[in-house]
Amino acid sequence: MTSSRPLASSALPILAGLAVASAPTGAEAHPHIFVDAKFEAVAGGDGSLVELRDTWRFDEVFSSSVLLDYDKNRNNALDPAEMAAVAKTVRESLGEYNYYTNVTINGKPLALAKPDILHGTYENGSLTLSFSQKPVQKTPLKGLIVFRVFDPTLYTALDFADDAALKTSGDSFGRCARKVVRPDSKEILAENQAMLTTMFFNDPMGTDYSQIVATRLEVHC
């Protein structure tokens, strides 16, 4: 496997650089990194969206590769300074992918600020990262708000174990209707082959397809 981007000495750029440079594209792509994900949208008392919170627990194979690269003192753990280096790498590498977080309000994309900091742990053989993002501008809860967390390159599979893994908090969400939508990717492929073929040629990175099949939280306020 070759890559047009440097991998430095770390496995973490796989999340971004290698995902683009060496992953299969379009509907033919398949994930190499697996994440047990949780997501929370937080509303403020003024009826606006104030924060998005993500927690990602990585599969043991990828987690072990991170440990191999970042465990500098070889104590089979990630000490605070080592974990800070992991978090820094992810924060820097995933910025161009909006940290896999996609929000639209009445069909229009919502701009999100970079996370101030990423928190990490390495326990029982798994790396877990958590972080939060805030809207760049004040964002009233009005109309249809759609939250998706997915890798546009299809290299990383972010899975929400159950609907409770996608949640809203804050009293202002109490006036909103919500539902979790889990598209059937096989059914979409079977029913829309011609459309997906066209999408592949228009968007070889697979972004459109990955958005269509991504689990999403729809909130109508």
LINCORWO-V291121 format. One line per field, one symbol per residue. psi: psi as a letter, one per 20 degrees, with the letter a starting at -180 (. if undefined). Layout:
psi=???
This chain:
psi=pqqiqqjbjqihihhfghhghiqqrbiiqqqipppoqqqpppqrijkrphqppqppoqrhggghhgghhimhjljkrorghghhhghgggghhjgijkkjpppqolipqppqqqqhqpqqqoqkjpppqqrqqqqhrpnqnpbopppqoqoiijhpoopohrhiiorqqphhihjqqqqppnqohgggghikggghgghghhmiijggghhgiqqqoppo.
